[in-house]
């Protein structure tokens, strides 16, 4: 999976699970946070990201 595909999947997952229509940068942030959590191997870790864009520009890719 390419980085762009991972970012799009993260964007879709964020919208499905949490509700906000976030943009592709937020999707990339979520995907990276999930990867870091996997690498650490612990689920009790908190990873914070900043929501920096909205999803209106990406509606055609959904």
Backbone bond lengths (Angstrom), bond angles and torsions (degrees), N, CA, C in turn:
res aa  C-N    CA-C-N  psi(-1)  N-CA   C-N-CA  omega(-1)  CA-C   N-CA-C  phi
1 X - - - 1.445 - - 1.535 107.92 -
2 X 1.310 116.78 134.86 1.462 120.54 179.07 1.525 110.00 -78.14
3 X 1.318 115.93 165.88 1.465 120.94 177.98 1.526 110.15 -60.17
4 X 1.329 117.02 -41.13 1.465 120.17 179.34 1.527 110.92 -63.19
5 X 1.321 116.74 -42.61 1.466 120.28 178.59 1.529 111.28 -63.87
6 X 1.332 116.11 -39.94 1.462 120.10 177.36 1.522 110.87 -63.99
7 X 1.332 116.99 -41.46 1.462 121.23 178.78 1.524 110.85 -63.43
8 X 1.319 117.35 -41.85 1.466 121.05 177.84 1.526 111.16 -64.59
9 X 1.323 116.79 -40.73 1.464 120.08 177.55 1.524 110.71 -64.42
10 X 1.332 116.55 -40.17 1.462 120.33 176.85 1.512 111.58 -63.46
11 X 1.327 116.85 -39.96 1.463 121.88 177.82 1.528 110.33 -61.63
12 X 1.325 116.72 -44.74 1.468 121.24 179.39 1.530 111.05 -65.70
13 X 1.325 116.39 -42.22 1.458 120.88 179.68 1.526 111.03 -63.13
14 X 1.320 116.60 -42.61 1.462 120.98 178.92 1.520 110.84 -61.32
15 X 1.315 117.03 -44.08 1.466 120.83 179.41 1.531 111.00 -65.45
16 X 1.317 116.62 -39.63 1.465 120.95 -177.44 1.528 111.95 -70.70
17 X 1.328 116.95 -44.52 1.465 121.07 -173.77 1.521 113.84 -85.54
18 X 1.329 117.08 -37.89 1.461 120.43 -172.00 1.519 114.28 -110.89
19 X 1.326 117.73 -20.88 1.454 120.04 175.18 1.515 117.91 103.20
20 X 1.324 120.34 -34.75 1.466 117.08 -176.81 1.525 111.91 -71.13
21 X 1.304 115.42 144.96 1.458 120.35 177.00 1.518 107.43 -89.64
22 X 1.314 115.10 81.84 1.455 122.32 -174.92 1.517 110.47 -89.04
23 X 1.305 115.71 160.66 1.454 121.31 -178.76 1.518 113.21 -86.58
24 X 1.311 114.69 -177.41 1.463 121.58 -174.73 1.534 112.34 -66.57
25 X 1.329 117.91 -30.83 1.467 119.64 177.19 1.521 110.81 -64.68
26 X 1.323 116.38 -39.49 1.461 119.84 176.80 1.522 110.93 -67.38
27 X 1.316 116.18 -35.70 1.462 119.94 175.40 1.518 111.60 -62.40
28 X 1.323 116.10 -41.18 1.466 120.69 177.55 1.526 110.41 -64.95
29 X 1.332 116.74 -41.35 1.466 120.84 177.48 1.522 110.85 -59.85
30 X 1.328 116.55 -46.40 1.461 120.70 -179.74 1.523 110.59 -62.70
31 X 1.321 116.36 -45.79 1.466 120.46 -178.96 1.534 110.49 -60.37
32 X 1.334 116.64 -43.40 1.466 120.62 178.88 1.528 110.91 -64.44
33 X 1.323 116.96 -41.61 1.465 120.51 178.81 1.529 110.82 -62.04
34 X 1.323 116.91 -40.96 1.465 120.20 177.89 1.525 111.26 -65.28
35 X 1.320 116.30 -39.17 1.479 120.53 178.12 1.527 111.11 -64.58
36 X 1.331 116.51 -42.89 1.467 120.64 179.08 1.523 109.84 -62.45
37 X 1.324 116.81 -42.86 1.461 120.98 178.50 1.528 110.64 -60.49
38 X 1.329 116.82 -41.55 1.472 120.82 176.88 1.522 111.18 -61.49
39 X 1.344 116.34 -44.75 1.467 120.66 -178.49 1.517 111.64 -63.48
40 X 1.331 115.95 -41.05 1.461 120.39 -179.82 1.523 110.12 -66.65
41 X 1.333 115.64 -36.10 1.452 120.24 178.47 1.515 114.23 81.65
42 X 1.330 116.63 16.98 1.469 121.05 179.33 1.515 109.04 -128.93
43 X 1.311 115.84 144.54 1.462 119.93 179.95 1.522 112.38 -100.62
44 X 1.319 117.66 -5.86 1.458 120.83 -177.64 1.533 112.56 -93.13
45 X 1.312 117.06 17.11 1.463 122.74 -179.23 1.524 109.44 -97.57
46 X 1.317 116.77 139.33 1.469 120.92 175.79 1.520 108.80 -104.72
47 X 1.309 115.13 130.44 1.459 121.26 177.01 1.519 106.89 -120.45
48 X 1.318 116.81 128.35 1.461 121.92 -176.35 1.524 109.48 -107.93
49 X 1.333 116.20 133.98 1.461 121.47 173.20 1.522 108.55 -127.75
50 X 1.299 116.46 166.35 1.463 121.77 179.60 1.522 108.87 -108.32
51 X 1.328 115.57 128.18 1.466 120.85 176.48 1.521 108.10 -77.42
52 X 1.328 116.07 112.39 1.464 119.31 -170.44 1.527 114.91 -115.80
53 X 1.319 118.41 -1.94 1.467 118.84 177.97 1.525 110.29 -152.27
54 X 1.320 115.06 167.91 1.465 121.47 179.24 1.522 108.85 -114.01
55 X 1.319 115.59 163.36 1.450 120.14 -171.58 1.511 117.70 -91.03
56 X 1.322 119.03 -1.64 1.467 120.05 -176.27 1.525 112.89 -56.07
57 X 1.312 116.61 -35.63 1.475 120.03 -178.84 1.523 112.37 -69.52
58 X 1.323 116.66 -18.70 1.460 120.54 -172.79 1.523 113.00 -109.06
59 X 1.314 117.56 11.42 1.468 120.84 -175.98 1.532 112.12 -58.66
60 X 1.303 117.57 -30.59 1.470 120.45 -178.67 1.525 112.69 -69.70
61 X 1.325 118.80 -21.45 1.463 120.86 -178.89 1.518 112.58 -87.50
62 X 1.315 116.74 -9.59 1.463 119.44 178.63 1.495 108.82 -84.79
